[in-house]
Amino acid sequence: MQHSFKPLVIRGKSLIPIVQGGMGVGVSASSLSSAVARENGVGTIASVDLRHLHDDLLIESKINPTEEKYDKLNRIALDREIKKAKAESQGRGMIAVNVMKAVKDHQALVRQACESGADAIVMGAGLPLDLPEMTEGYRNIALLPILSESRGINIVLRRWMKKGVLPDAIVIEHPAHAAGHLGAMTVDGVNDEKFEFKRVIEETFEVFKNLGLESEKIPLVLAGGMANFQKIQTALKEWGASAVQIGTAFAVTQEGDAHINFKKTLAGAETEQVVEFMSVAGLPARGVKTKFLESYMKRESILQANAKADPRRCTQGINCLSVCGLRDGLEKVGQFCIDLKLAAAWRGEVDKGLFFRGKDPLPFGNAIKSVQETIHYLLTGQHAIQS
């Protein structure tokens, strides 16, 4: 594909400047990630609760269920998805695994990703200060922290440099545009000026200078609202970014791993239907205002007032998060089972599921296109592939 952008170079591998964002539960697995990798991009598997994609593991998880059993089965599922994605990517691009720091089993998931042959680990939802230790013994794997502002970037760089490690790229995610969990402390805080891309890039280059690092040494990848050719041009040719990370626009592609109803719900959502709310993980989040979310937001204050710490409130019994508003009785944050609701969304249950979505319009409106067509638009601005 002919385009005018410089390649994204990670570990000496020349790639298109497109990183597909990790989306759980099950939204970005082997099908989507391998399709992006075949176009020579970075395809990403979201590591959260992948057992839902495997009938045998889902059945097994319901027999004498325990937290340890859930964790083991999810690692088996992750191993399967990585190996399948690597095989189907035909040696092109990279297969990354997104691991949320907020997930209780994050260290074991990182190790599994390394052992299963992933090309990269992408980690956000908390400062990934100890990611180098988690990947010890697997120095061939690329490390991409997700951060939202220069202060966090400075902290991570200083900590990693003491260990003799540098990120292979840094994903800068804008809370005012991204989907899912957002890198701000409050819902109102997502619009803070400190998150503006141009400002963060300039401040990050200053951080590099102060630390004695060359600005070209660590690629910066912008995430949140970047599924637009003109925005990509500005980011890569004017601001100094090396690539963009895109989630929702890939979630609705033909190769996306979720149910068609999931894709239609995301693609068909109007701007006013995309709302911010407090997730159970203690972070603000953004999604489609479906029947479930609308009903929940009306009852949120009552549910928060009745919050109490009780392990039995973990409706799935898997204790997936290190911190959970429902289980831990945190009255300031969400009071629902996020695993249950994300799994329902993946199955396409529109009335029951939680549908994470970015704030901005999608390239093809409510149309479901292929990964190839999507990437062609992102890199050329053309909605149709020229024969």
C-alpha positions, 0 to 999 in steps of 0.5 A, a space after each residue: 500500500 502506497 502512503 506518505 508516512 514514515 514507518 514505525 520502527 520497533 526492534 528493527 522491524 519496519 511497520 506501518 504507523 498503525 497500532 490496533 488497541 487492545 479491547 476486552 473482553 474478547 473484542 480483540 483476539 486472534 482474528 482481529 490482531 492477525 488481520 492487522 498484523 497481515 497489513 504489517 501493523 501492530 495487532 493487539 490481543 486483549 488478555 482479559 478473560 479470553 476463556 469466553 472465546 473457547 467453549 471447552 474452557 467456558 464449560 470447564 470454568 463452570 465445574 467446581 469453579 475457583 478463582 485459581 481455576 479461572 486464572 489458569 483457564 484464561 492463561 490457557 486461552 491467552 496461549 491459544 490466541 497468541 499462537 493462532 494469531 502468530 500463525 495467521 499473521 503469516 510472519 508479517 507485522 507484530 502481535 502484541 498483548 495488552 495487559 491491564 495493570 489493574 487486573 489482579 493476575 497481570 504478572 502471570 498474564 505477562 509471563 504467559 504472553 512471553 512464553 507463548 511467543 508474543 512480540 510485544 507487551 502493552 500495559 496501561 491502567 496504572 503505571 507499569 513501573 515493574 514491567 521490565 521485571 515481569 518480562 525478565 528472561 524475555 528481552 526479545 519482547 518489545 515493551 510499550 507502556 500506555 500513559 496519558 501525560 508527561 509526568 507519568 512518562 517521566 516517572 516510568 522512564 526514570 524507573 526503567 532507566 535505573 534497570 537499564 531498560 527503555 520502552 520500545 515505544 510509548 502510547 500516549 492515550 487522551 482520556 477525552 477521546 479514548 474508549 474503555 478505562 481512561 487515564 484520569 482520576 475523575 470523569 470531569 478530569 478527562 478534559 484537563 488541558 495537560 492531556 492535549 496531544 501536542 502539549 504532551 509530545 512537546 513536554 515528552 521531548 523535553 523529558 527526553 532531553 533532560 534524561 539525555 535521550 534522543 527524541 527519535 529513539 523512543 517512538 510516540 504513539 497517539 491513542 484516542 480519536 485518531 481514526 481520521 486521516 487528517 488527524 493522523 497527518 497532523 500527528 505524524 507530520 507536524 507534531 512529531 508522533 511516530 504512529 497512532 493507536 486505534 481501537 473502536 474503528 477496528 472493533 467494528 471491522 469484519 475481522 473483529 472478534 465480537 458478535 455482529 450486534 456488538 459491532 452494530 451497537 458501536 458503529 451505530 452509536 450517535 455522539 450523544 449516546 457516548 458517555 463517561 461514567 465511573 468504572 468499578 476499577 476506580 477509573 472513569 470510562 467511556 461507552 455507549 449509553 445502552 439500556 443497561 448503562 442508562 439504567 445503571 447511571 440512574 441508580 448509581 448514587 443509590 448503589 454507591 450509598 449502599 456499597 459495602 466490602 463483601 467478597 460475595 458481591 463478586 458475582 462471577 467469583 473471579 476477583 478479576 481486578 486488584 481494586 473493584 468498587 462492587 467487591 471492595 465497597 468503594 462508594 465513589 466508583 462503579 457498582 456492577 460486575 464489569 466482567 459480566 457486562 463486558 462478556 455480555 457485550 461481546 456476545 452481542 446482548 445489547 440490553 445487558 452488555 457494557 459497550 466501550 466506545 471511543 468518543 469520535 466518529 468512525 471512518 465509515 459511519 455505521 458500515 462494517 468494513 474490513 481491516 484492509 479497507 480501514 487501514 487503507 483509509 487511515 493511511 491514504 484518506 481514500 474510502 475505497 481501495 483503488 484497483 
